[in-house]
């Protein structure tokens, strides 16, 4: 009970600020309460558009990351040469170099290919900061993968597709779930990269929320913060349920 209270304590002022009608300096608790902030935001068309863009971008990035990271993690796991460390440095470089620095470098090329101010451009740029975390999660899962099992399956005439479907995927499911969760959290919370490449045309919740927080509008900013927290939780749970269902169907032996 005490642990739960410690976790929830930082959110109490946020909740009070979101339902207050002004919380002046010196007041221990707000004097007047109102739900006008919630009504204003939930009636706003931009809020729902932002949620839609947020989910689509986060889910797309997570799926692309999984599609790229699974074979990459398997390659790193199987690679025994001296170049393995070099490959790992290249793939994990985004963890060291700030993503904003990388994007500023490729921004010109994205303009040339017409990827700025577009949904595709925002999705691609969100892969940069999130991919290494997905790869790291899956690489950890592969390290516990018995290579003798793979060799036995190949001797029995199993194809590469069957190998992935019935042997590899069931074993690395924990890595898939952890990696996709981190990827979604990063994409949902991304502000600078989305604003820079999206050019204000692609609206997400962080982009809607930041002006209110920076301008000192505590009520609307607090409401957006609470909605954003709940939105993240629901978004992650929906994706996890969906990916578990899909993996169960794919890996089911008929």
C-alpha positions in Angstrom: 0.0 0.0 0.0 2.8 2.4 0.9 4.6 1.5 -2.3 1.5 2.3 -4.4 1.1 5.7 -2.6 4.8 6.5 -3.3 4.2 5.8 -7.0 1.0 7.8 -7.2 2.1 10.7 -5.1 3.8 12.7 -7.9 0.5 12.4 -9.9 -1.7 13.9 -7.2 -0.8 17.6 -7.9 -1.2 16.9 -11.7 -4.7 15.5 -11.2 -5.7 18.4 -8.9 -4.3 20.9 -11.3 -6.3 19.3 -14.2 -9.6 19.6 -12.4 -9.0 23.0 -10.8 -10.4 26.3 -11.9 -7.1 28.0 -11.1 -4.5 27.1 -8.4 -2.9 30.2 -7.1 0.4 30.5 -5.3 0.1 29.9 -1.6 -3.0 27.7 -1.8 -2.4 24.2 -0.4 -5.3 22.9 -2.5 -7.3 24.5 -5.3 -10.4 26.4 -4.0 -12.5 26.0 -7.2 -12.9 22.9 -9.3 -14.0 22.4 -12.8 -13.9 19.8 -15.7 -13.8 22.5 -18.3 -10.2 21.6 -19.3 -11.3 18.0 -20.1 -14.3 19.2 -22.0 -12.2 21.6 -24.0 -9.6 19.0 -25.0 -12.0 16.1 -25.6 -14.1 18.3 -27.9 -11.1 19.4 -29.9 -10.7 17.7 -33.2 -7.0 18.2 -33.0 -6.8 15.9 -29.9 -8.3 13.0 -31.7 -6.3 13.6 -34.9 -3.2 13.7 -32.7 -4.1 10.4 -31.0 -4.7 8.8 -34.4 -1.3 9.9 -35.7 0.4 8.9 -32.5 -0.9 5.3 -32.6 -0.3 4.9 -36.3 3.2 6.1 -36.1 4.1 4.2 -32.9 2.6 0.9 -34.2 4.2 1.3 -37.7 7.6 2.0 -36.2 7.3 -1.0 -33.8 6.4 -3.4 -36.6 9.2 -2.1 -38.9 11.7 -2.3 -36.0 10.7 -6.0 -35.3 10.9 -6.8 -39.0 14.4 -5.4 -39.2 15.7 -6.4 -35.7 14.8 -10.1 -35.7 17.1 -11.1 -38.6 19.7 -8.6 -37.4 19.7 -10.0 -33.9 19.9 -13.5 -35.3 22.8 -12.5 -37.5 24.7 -11.0 -34.5 24.0 -14.1 -32.4 25.3 -16.5 -35.1 28.3 -14.3 -36.2 31.6 -15.6 -34.7 34.1 -13.5 -36.7 36.2 -10.6 -35.4 33.9 -8.2 -37.3 31.0 -8.9 -34.9 32.0 -6.1 -32.6 32.2 -3.7 -35.6 28.7 -4.7 -36.7 27.4 -4.2 -33.2 29.0 -0.7 -32.9 27.3 0.3 -36.2 23.9 -1.0 -35.2 24.0 0.4 -31.7 25.5 3.8 -32.7 22.1 5.6 -32.3 22.3 4.8 -28.6 25.5 6.9 -28.4 24.9 9.7 -30.9 21.9 12.0 -30.1 19.1 11.3 -32.6 18.6 15.0 -33.2 22.2 15.2 -34.5 21.6 12.3 -36.9 18.3 13.8 -38.2 19.9 17.2 -38.9 22.4 15.3 -41.0 19.8 13.5 -43.1 17.2 16.3 -43.1 18.5 17.7 -46.4 18.2 14.3 -48.1 14.7 13.9 -46.7 13.8 17.3 -48.3 15.2 16.1 -51.7 13.2 12.9 -51.6 10.0 14.7 -50.5 9.9 13.0 -47.1 9.5 16.1 -45.0 6.1 17.2 -43.9 4.9 13.6 -44.5 3.7 10.7 -42.4 6.2 8.4 -44.0 9.1 10.7 -43.2 8.0 10.9 -39.5 7.7 7.1 -39.3 11.2 6.6 -40.8 12.8 9.2 -38.5 11.2 7.6 -35.4 13.0 4.4 -36.3 16.4 5.9 -35.5 16.1 6.3 -31.7 14.0 3.2 -31.1 15.6 0.5 -33.3 18.7 -0.1 -31.1 16.5 -0.9 -28.1 14.4 -3.4 -30.0 17.6 -5.0 -31.4 19.1 -5.1 -27.9 16.0 -6.8 -26.5 15.9 -9.4 -29.2 19.7 -10.0 -29.1 19.3 -10.9 -25.4 16.6 -13.4 -26.3 18.7 -15.0 -29.0 21.6 -15.4 -26.5 19.4 -17.9 -24.7 18.5 -19.7 -27.9 20.0 -23.2 -28.2 21.8 -23.2 -31.5 21.8 -27.0 -31.4 18.0 -26.9 -31.8 18.4 -24.9 -35.0 21.0 -27.3 -36.4 18.8 -30.3 -35.6 15.8 -28.7 -37.4 17.9 -28.0 -40.5 19.1 -31.6 -40.5 15.4 -32.7 -40.4 14.8 -30.6 -43.6 13.0 -27.6 -42.0 12.9 -24.5 -44.3 14.0 -21.1 -43.2 10.3 -19.9 -43.1 9.3 -22.9 -40.9 12.4 -22.2 -38.7 11.3 -18.7 -38.0 7.6 -19.7 -37.6 7.8 -22.7 -35.3 11.2 -22.5 -33.6 12.6 -19.0 -33.4 9.5 -16.9 -32.8 8.1 -18.9 -29.9 11.5 -18.6 -28.1 12.1 -14.9 -28.7 8.5 -13.8 -27.8 9.7 -12.1 -24.5 12.2 -10.1 -26.4 9.6 -9.1 -29.0 7.2 -7.9 -26.3 9.9 -6.0 -24.4 11.4 -4.4 -27.5 8.0 -3.4 -29.0 7.0 -1.8 -25.7 10.1 0.3 -25.6 9.7 1.2 -29.2 6.1 2.3 -28.7 7.0 4.4 -25.6 9.8 6.2 -27.5 7.6 6.9 -30.6 4.6 8.1 -28.6 6.8 10.5 -26.6 8.9 11.8 -29.4 8.6 15.6 -29.9 11.6 17.2 -31.6 12.1 14.6 -34.4 8.4 14.6 -35.2 8.2 18.4 -35.3 11.3 18.8 -37.3 10.5 16.2 -40.0 6.7 16.6 -39.8 7.0 20.4 -40.1 3.9 20.9 -38.1 1.8 19.0 -40.6 1.8 15.8 -38.6 0.2 16.5 -35.3 0.8 14.2 -32.3 -0.2 14.6 -28.6 3.3 15.8 -27.5 3.2 18.5 -30.1 -0.2 19.6 -28.9 0.8 19.4 -25.3 4.1 21.2 -25.3 2.9 24.8 -26.1 0.5 24.7 -23.1 3.3 23.5 -20.8 5.8 26.1 -22.1 3.3 29.0 -21.9 2.4 28.2 -18.3 -1.2 27.1 -18.9 -1.3 24.6 -16.0 -4.9 23.5 -16.4 -4.8 22.5 -20.1 -1.2 21.3 -19.8 -2.1 19.0 -16.8 -5.2 17.6 -18.7 -3.0 16.8 -21.7 -0.4 15.2 -19.5 -3.0 12.9 -17.8 -4.6 12.0 -21.1 -1.2 11.3 -22.6 -0.3 9.0 -19.7 -3.5 7.0 -20.0 -3.2 7.0 -23.8 0.3 5.5 -23.6 -0.9 2.8 -21.2 -3.9 1.9 -23.4 -1.9 2.1 -26.6 0.8 -0.3 -25.3 -1.7 -2.8 -23.9 -3.6 -2.9 -27.2 -0.4 -3.5 -29.2 0.8 -6.2 -26.7 -2.6 -8.0 -26.9 -2.6 -7.8 -30.7 1.0 -9.0 -31.1 0.4 -11.9 -28.7 -2.7 -13.0 -30.6 -0.9 -12.7 -34.0 2.2 -14.7 -32.7 -0.1 -17.3 -31.2 -1.8 -17.8 -34.6 1.4 -17.8 -36.6 3.4 -20.2 -34.3 0.5 -22.6 -33.8 1.3 -26.0 -35.3 -1.5 -27.4 -37.5 
